[in-house]
């Protein structure tokens, strides 16, 4: 834990970040933005007036308990108040995705000026994925075709809302050993969807992509640099890449540890510098994908389909691990990523809007449950405390409860849970 010698250091940092990032979240530019009825993925991706987020509305450990339409509408209104206008969601094989679209549609009927668009994901698996049999990564699951068919159905049912279809979620990265597929399988379905567009069976301005780890897009190991990946990059309308400095504080931590030249800094300075390096790490992974695509002579937009920072962990990222996990660090990462991507014209589908306790259902303190900017109960985490102060959530609620701050808004209490990253010299000596 760190002791605060001065709250002014923290609050000053937040003020600077807020000026560069949050103050513009709720502004609109009627001159720059197309009319709502004519908007397309090309108009909204990379547009700083259209903030993006990853969304799952599940509120219970039991994943079979689906969020209701009323609950989904609560969430849509909260996200909209933050300036969010694009969601990324999967679960087309559950009621969730279609209910999200229905909830948005109902709000639009109540308020024609309401804007919320969707990047709809179709899950893709290899043969024998999630079974007791050996996964065959060269052959796809028979469940993939119905996923694609459902995504097509929903895109045609809600063309004013669904602006992007993503084929797979981290479906090509080899560390997804339970289910990953070869790029040829993703390519097959991307081409299928592109053909439906050309045949008039999908909206012509619908964009098609695959949402995957930066390495799967050629930004990492050269083993990913295949002919099929090159064909896929040519076939998609844009690249949706994932970057997670948070996970790399354990798996690739050199950027995270406090370097020798920073050892004399105060605790808060060490933490702030580490979070600057974390944002820099995400930038470097983005650049690695950009450079690979450029080396192929291909010009495609590249946006961030996932990135985030958890606030609780009893595993690799907690007090016995990389010490990366707490609300203060999430707040700096969120604002830092928003500031960079907005300035650079990059869409960032930040992961995620709300905690989802089913993701590590057997361990309530597992990090996967705690990536949200809000708790399940609707408490706003430190990253969005300033928005509570601005009153943008007045009249809104989650689960019938008004939006309030975590830690009762007490910065001293919050900072008691903040840990300083390990010292590089000590780690190397060990």
Phi, psi and omega in degrees: 000155177244151176258132180280120172271333180206120175290342183295328179299312182291312184294328177294319177298315181297322180298316179298314181296320181297319181297320184279344189231296191288327186302337182265356188301324186257007177278149174233153179237101182294336180287323185271329187272138177289166176298145185305318186289344182252005189289147180226171177302323180299327181285325190261329181287127183084358179271117184295347177279354184236082179292147184241155179206152171272138188223132167222131187263011184289130187247002186232157174297324178283107183294342179288345178275103182281141173297142180281165176301319180299317179294320179296322179293323174305312183293319180300320181290324177294314180295319179299321179299332179280352184097004178287132179227000177224128177251147169245122182214153179245219175066035177293340179274000172243168176297342190307306186298313181294327178289325175300314180295321178295318180298315179297317181299319180294320179295321180296327177291325178285327183220096183300343179271357180289131179239125171204123182244163189228134164264110188263123184259137172253122182288138180234131180233161170273172178295137179072014177298143176060030177235178177274006177263160182293125178297138176250102188285351180268348182237139183271160176290146176291349179278351184291317183301314177298328176298313181295317180300319180292321178297320177296315179302314183290324178296323179283332180284327182232062183293339179281349183245311182282115183246348183215140167243129177253127179269101178089156176229111185047046186269349181249347185284133191287343175286350173277062193297340183283341191209356190296154179237165176284154180304333180299328180287317176297317179302318180304314184282327175297315178296323178300314180291321177296323177294321178298322176298314183293335179271001181078017181262000170217153178306136186293334181263008173291132179262144182243135178211184166229140184254112190211166179303151182304325182293327179294338178264017175091005184276354182240236183300139182293347177297340178278349185278082184244166178297321180294324177295319178299318178297321180295316179300322177293328188275327182287158176280333173199166181259129177249104186249149180254143175218131184226082171305327180305308180294329181284351171296343174256313189275336182211067201269005186304323180292338191273322185294148180290118181287162185302322183291347179257002186297333182278354181290162173291166180301316183292326177293321178297318180293314180299319180294321178297321180288329172298319179293327179296315176297321177297324177297316177298318178300319182294324178289321174301313181298325181294323176291314179304314182294323179293314180299318178297324180295339177274354183076025182251140179243103179226142173299146178233124178232165183264114183276338178201137164194148182188181184212123182279159184247350176220138174201133172252017183244228186302335192250007184262204187296333179265004181237234185280351180060036184268349199255118171182170183288328179297313180293321176301318181299316179294320181293315180302310183290324178296318179291321178297316182297314181295309187291324177296317180293329184270357182072035180248131171283138179232106177279084186298137181255110004208179183293312189224145172304144176231103189287352179281343190293329170226067191300335181274356183216101186297337179261012175292139187299328183298338179280352196230037178269354186291157170278345175233149170285170177303323183284353179094015174282130179282125178284170186309325182303332183237021175303321183296330178288327173297316180300325181284349177081017184288344179262007180298132182085356179252162183205169170226125184062027180082359181256138178293157183280125178228168182277148168296160180057020184055025179074015183267109183294325179296318179295318179300315185291344175294340180261008183264128182250148177276135178302156180297153177280128183301317183298320180290323179295316181294324180293324180289000000 
